[in-house]
Amino acid sequence: MLMKKINTQVILLCSALIAGTITLPVLAEPTTINVDGNIIASPCEVSSDSITKTIALDGGNGFQAKDLQTPGASTEWVRFDIVIKECPEGTKNTTITFSGTPDDTNPESMYVNTGTAKNVAVEIQSHDGLYMFGNGKSYTGSILSDRTFTFRERTRAYTSEGGVTPGTIQAVVTANFTYQ
């Protein structure tokens, strides 16, 4: 009976040791979980008449080369608008950024003429002339309560050198928008 009692105690002791090692908590280094993200403003719509604009600087009548012979000569300004509409609630601002091939003579403020006329560039400014929009230039407008904003611009042909030759005037400028 003593043997049976010792065996039972050994079995109970072994069982307790095994159970203790299985259920002992394991201590480890704490883990840090970083959660991040970015909530961006939903895009507004660009009005259908603003998606692709063709602006005729000459109104279809042509310019006289003799009027662009003097350095600093230019054509009359032609105004145009780019309309942003249907801005989602919470969108406060829109930024327009212009891009295109800069003119060699005036890379900060003008675009190269890819047409056949020589010594002439294309210039884009805000309606009031306060902002010049060469390649990479941008400005921001506040969305109005009717969830719209109109970028009011103007463009013209300009010669810094004079001596413009007869030919065509062409420039492609892209306007990209971001919303805040």
Solvent accessible surface area in square Angstrom, and as a share of the most:
residue,aa,sasa,rsa
1,M,193,0.86
2,L,128,0.64
3,M,135,0.60
4,K,146,0.62
5,K,118,0.50
6,I,81,0.41
7,N,74,0.38
8,T,65,0.38
9,Q,100,0.45
10,V,76,0.44
11,I,113,0.57
12,L,114,0.57
13,L,112,0.56
14,C,63,0.38
15,S,56,0.36
16,A,64,0.49
17,L,112,0.56
18,I,105,0.53
19,A,54,0.42
20,G,29,0.28
21,T,95,0.55
22,I,130,0.66
23,T,104,0.61
24,L,115,0.57
25,P,111,0.70
26,V,137,0.79
27,L,168,0.83
28,A,92,0.71
29,E,154,0.69
30,P,125,0.78
31,T,116,0.67
32,T,110,0.64
33,I,142,0.72
34,N,135,0.69
35,V,133,0.76
36,D,139,0.72
37,G,73,0.70
38,N,125,0.64
39,I,175,0.89
40,I,134,0.68
41,A,28,0.22
42,S,57,0.37
43,P,96,0.60
44,C,11,0.07
45,E,92,0.41
46,V,39,0.23
47,S,16,0.10
48,S,95,0.61
49,D,98,0.51
50,S,9,0.06
51,I,122,0.62
52,T,113,0.66
53,K,77,0.33
54,T,132,0.77
55,I,55,0.28
56,A,60,0.46
57,L,30,0.15
58,D,47,0.24
59,G,58,0.56
60,G,65,0.63
61,N,135,0.69
62,G,42,0.40
63,F,76,0.32
64,Q,108,0.48
65,A,32,0.24
66,K,149,0.63
67,D,84,0.44
68,L,7,0.03
69,Q,82,0.36
70,T,91,0.53
71,P,85,0.54
72,G,38,0.37
73,A,19,0.15
74,S,39,0.25
75,T,13,0.08
76,E,148,0.66
77,W,64,0.23
78,V,41,0.23
79,R,144,0.52
80,F,26,0.11
81,D,44,0.23
82,I,12,0.06
83,V,43,0.25
84,I,0,0.00
85,K,69,0.29
86,E,91,0.41
87,C,0,0.00
88,P,41,0.26
89,E,150,0.67
90,G,54,0.52
91,T,9,0.05
92,K,134,0.57
93,N,46,0.23
94,T,0,0.00
95,T,20,0.12
96,I,0,0.00
97,T,47,0.28
98,F,4,0.02
99,S,40,0.25
100,G,23,0.22
101,T,84,0.49
102,P,47,0.29
103,D,17,0.09
104,D,136,0.70
105,T,71,0.42
106,N,33,0.17
107,P,67,0.42
108,E,119,0.53
109,S,18,0.11
110,M,9,0.04
111,Y,2,0.01
112,V,40,0.23
113,N,18,0.09
114,T,92,0.53
115,G,13,0.12
116,T,89,0.52
117,A,7,0.06
118,K,120,0.51
119,N,71,0.36
120,V,10,0.06
121,A,4,0.03
122,V,13,0.07
123,E,3,0.01
124,I,12,0.06
125,Q,15,0.07
126,S,6,0.04
127,H,36,0.16
128,D,92,0.47
129,G,24,0.23
130,L,132,0.66
131,Y,108,0.41
132,M,87,0.39
133,F,2,0.01
134,G,0,0.00
135,N,62,0.32
136,G,50,0.48
137,K,72,0.30
138,S,56,0.36
139,Y,36,0.14
140,T,74,0.43
141,G,8,0.07
142,S,71,0.46
143,I,26,0.13
144,L,102,0.51
145,S,123,0.79
146,D,96,0.50
147,R,93,0.34
148,T,33,0.19
149,F,37,0.15
150,T,35,0.20
151,F,0,0.00
152,R,122,0.45
153,E,0,0.00
154,R,40,0.15
155,T,6,0.04
156,R,43,0.16
157,A,0,0.00
158,Y,42,0.16
159,T,1,0.00
160,S,38,0.24
161,E,99,0.44
162,G,3,0.03
163,G,30,0.29
164,V,9,0.05
165,T,54,0.31
166,P,112,0.70
167,G,47,0.45
168,T,70,0.40
169,I,49,0.25
170,Q,106,0.47
171,A,36,0.28
172,V,124,0.71
173,V,42,0.24
174,T,67,0.39
175,A,32,0.25
176,N,81,0.42
177,F,44,0.18
178,T,78,0.45
179,Y,36,0.14
180,Q,91,0.40
